[in-house]
């Protein structure tokens, strides 16, 4: 049984390498990047064997690469605007959005409990895995390799992503221009323990539901609900 698990993990990780266009010299780094704490705990691997330290490193690499990108691509952008744009790009919801585009949840190693509770689709888990993957690529291939991944999968198509991370503002402007009813957000439920809470929110136009989204904070859930509303005819 253990051999079958190992083979399945190996096949999945090779598939992920092909998908991102980067082949690891040290495949242990890739496995650790995809190793959620629930998986490590279930197999008594020790806390340091999960992806949390790589996530910490990847977060810093992502911030630097994004700062450099904005500095070079938008020479007229003031520092304050660049700071806000960077914060939007590296936030949990945007990273989860990017992770979904490469089906990263499919490759994360999860414990049985986390698996059964829908962990593969949870933004907090997929965004953390995305940062851990960046950290792993940085350690394996250096900053240039990490930057190539970031530019290809996170900083690509920024205009479309702007619709996502500025969705509340864009939706508000659209509603004000075409509708008399007021836009508001309604928290419909909370899921999970306090340390891993998931909020589910509906975007409401008057009494009508025009979008629904979830997130680890109410603000993130509202952003996701607004994005959902923008992708539908109102």
C-alpha positions in Angstrom: 0.0 0.0 0.0 2.8 2.4 0.9 4.5 1.6 -2.4 1.2 2.5 -4.3 1.0 5.8 -2.4 4.6 6.6 -3.3 4.0 5.8 -7.0 0.9 7.9 -7.1 2.6 10.8 -5.5 5.5 10.5 -7.9 3.2 10.5 -10.9 1.3 13.5 -9.7 4.4 15.5 -8.9 5.9 14.8 -12.3 2.6 15.9 -13.9 2.8 19.2 -11.9 6.4 19.7 -13.1 5.2 19.4 -16.7 2.3 21.7 -16.1 4.5 24.5 -14.7 7.3 23.9 -17.1 10.0 23.5 -14.4 11.9 20.3 -13.6 13.3 20.0 -10.1 16.8 18.9 -9.5 15.8 18.1 -5.9 12.3 16.6 -6.1 12.1 16.4 -2.3 11.7 20.2 -2.4 8.6 19.8 -4.6 7.1 17.1 -2.4 7.6 19.3 0.7 6.1 22.3 -1.1 2.9 20.2 -1.7 2.9 18.6 1.8 0.2 20.1 4.0 0.6 20.0 7.7 -2.4 17.6 8.0 -0.5 15.1 5.8 2.7 15.5 7.8 0.9 15.1 11.1 -1.1 12.0 9.9 2.2 10.3 9.0 4.1 11.5 12.1 6.6 13.2 9.8 7.1 16.2 12.2 6.0 19.8 11.8 9.1 20.9 9.9 8.4 18.4 7.1 5.3 20.3 5.9 5.2 23.2 3.5 5.0 26.1 6.1 8.6 27.1 6.0 8.7 27.0 2.2 5.5 29.1 2.2 7.3 31.7 4.4 10.2 31.9 2.0 8.0 31.9 -1.1 6.0 34.9 0.3 9.2 37.0 0.4 10.3 35.9 -3.1 6.9 36.7 -4.5 6.9 40.1 -2.9 10.3 41.0 -4.3 9.5 39.7 -7.8 6.2 41.6 -7.9 7.9 44.8 -6.7 10.5 44.5 -9.4 7.9 43.8 -12.0 5.8 46.8 -11.1 8.8 49.1 -10.8 10.0 48.1 -14.3 6.6 47.7 -16.1 5.0 50.9 -14.7 7.6 53.6 -14.4 5.0 56.3 -13.9 3.2 54.5 -11.1 3.5 56.3 -7.7 4.9 54.4 -4.8 1.6 54.4 -3.0 -0.3 52.9 -5.9 2.4 50.3 -6.5 2.2 49.3 -2.8 -1.6 48.8 -3.1 -1.3 46.9 -6.4 1.4 44.6 -4.9 -0.8 43.9 -1.9 -3.7 43.0 -4.1 -1.6 40.6 -6.2 0.0 38.8 -3.3 -3.2 38.4 -1.2 -4.7 35.0 -0.4 -7.7 35.3 -2.7 -5.6 36.3 -5.8 -3.1 33.5 -5.1 -5.9 31.0 -4.7 -7.3 32.3 -8.1 -3.9 31.7 -9.7 -3.6 28.3 -8.1 -7.0 27.2 -9.4 -5.8 28.1 -13.0 -3.2 25.4 -12.8 -5.4 23.0 -10.7 -2.8 23.1 -7.9 -5.2 21.6 -5.4 -5.0 18.3 -7.2 -1.3 18.0 -6.3 -1.4 18.9 -2.6 -0.7 16.1 -0.2 -3.5 16.2 2.4 -4.5 14.3 5.5 -7.7 12.3 5.2 -9.7 14.7 7.4 -8.6 17.7 5.4 -9.3 15.8 2.2 -12.8 14.9 3.2 -13.7 18.4 4.3 -12.9 19.9 0.9 -9.3 21.1 1.6 -8.2 20.9 -2.1 -10.5 23.8 -2.9 -9.9 25.9 0.3 -8.3 29.2 -0.7 -6.1 29.3 2.4 -4.6 25.9 1.5 -4.1 26.4 -2.2 -2.7 29.9 -1.8 -0.2 28.7 0.8 0.8 25.8 -1.5 1.4 28.3 -4.3 3.8 30.4 -2.1 5.5 27.2 -1.0 6.0 26.1 -4.6 7.6 29.5 -5.3 9.9 29.0 -2.3 10.8 25.5 -3.5 11.6 26.7 -7.1 13.8 29.5 -5.6 15.8 27.0 -3.5 16.1 24.6 -6.4 16.8 26.9 -9.3 17.5 30.4 -7.9 15.6 33.7 -8.2 15.5 33.8 -12.0 13.6 30.5 -12.1 11.2 31.6 -9.4 10.7 34.9 -11.2 9.9 33.1 -14.4 7.2 31.0 -12.7 5.7 34.1 -11.0 5.6 36.1 -14.2 4.1 33.2 -16.1 1.4 32.2 -13.6 0.8 35.1 -11.3 1.8 38.3 -13.0 0.3 37.2 -16.4 -2.9 38.8 -17.6 -3.0 41.5 -15.0 -5.9 43.3 -16.5 -8.1 40.2 -16.0 -6.8 39.7 -12.5 -7.5 43.4 -11.8 -11.2 42.5 -12.3 -10.7 40.0 -9.6 -8.8 41.9 -6.9 -10.6 45.2 -7.6 -14.0 43.5 -8.0 -15.8 45.2 -5.1 -14.9 48.7 -6.4 -15.7 47.8 -10.1 -19.0 46.2 -9.1 -20.0 49.2 -7.0 -19.3 51.6 -9.9 -21.2 49.4 -12.3 -24.2 49.1 -10.0 -24.3 52.9 -9.3 -24.2 53.6 -13.1 -27.1 51.3 -14.1 -29.2 50.5 -11.0 -31.2 52.3 -8.4 -31.1 49.5 -5.8 -28.2 49.5 -3.4 -25.4 46.9 -3.4 -24.7 45.2 -0.1 -23.1 42.0 1.2 -24.8 39.4 3.4 -22.9 36.8 5.5 -24.9 33.6 5.1 -22.7 31.1 7.0 -19.4 30.4 8.7 -17.6 27.1 8.5 -14.7 25.4 10.2 -12.8 25.9 13.5 -11.8 29.4 14.7 -8.2 29.1 13.5 -9.4 28.1 10.0 -12.7 29.8 9.6 -14.3 30.0 6.2 -16.9 32.8 5.5 -19.5 32.5 2.8 -21.0 35.8 1.6 -23.7 36.8 -1.0 -23.6 40.0 -3.0 -27.1 41.4 -2.9 -28.7 44.0 -5.2 -31.7 45.0 -3.3 -33.3 41.7 -2.3 -31.7 39.7 -5.2 -28.6 37.6 -4.9 -26.2 38.5 -7.7 -23.1 36.6 -6.6 -21.7 34.3 -3.9 -18.1 33.8 -2.7 -16.1 32.4 0.2 -12.9 33.3 1.9 -10.9 33.1 5.1 -12.0 36.6 6.0 -15.3 38.4 5.4 -13.5 40.9 3.2 -12.0 38.1 1.0 -15.4 36.4 0.8 -17.0 39.7 -0.3 -14.4 40.2 -2.9 -15.0 36.7 -4.3 -18.8 37.3 -4.3 -18.3 40.6 -6.2 -16.1 38.8 -8.7 -18.8 36.2 -9.2 -21.4 38.9 -9.7 -19.2 40.6 -12.4 -18.9 37.4 -14.4 -22.7 37.1 -14.6 -25.2 39.4 -16.4 -26.9 41.7 -13.9 
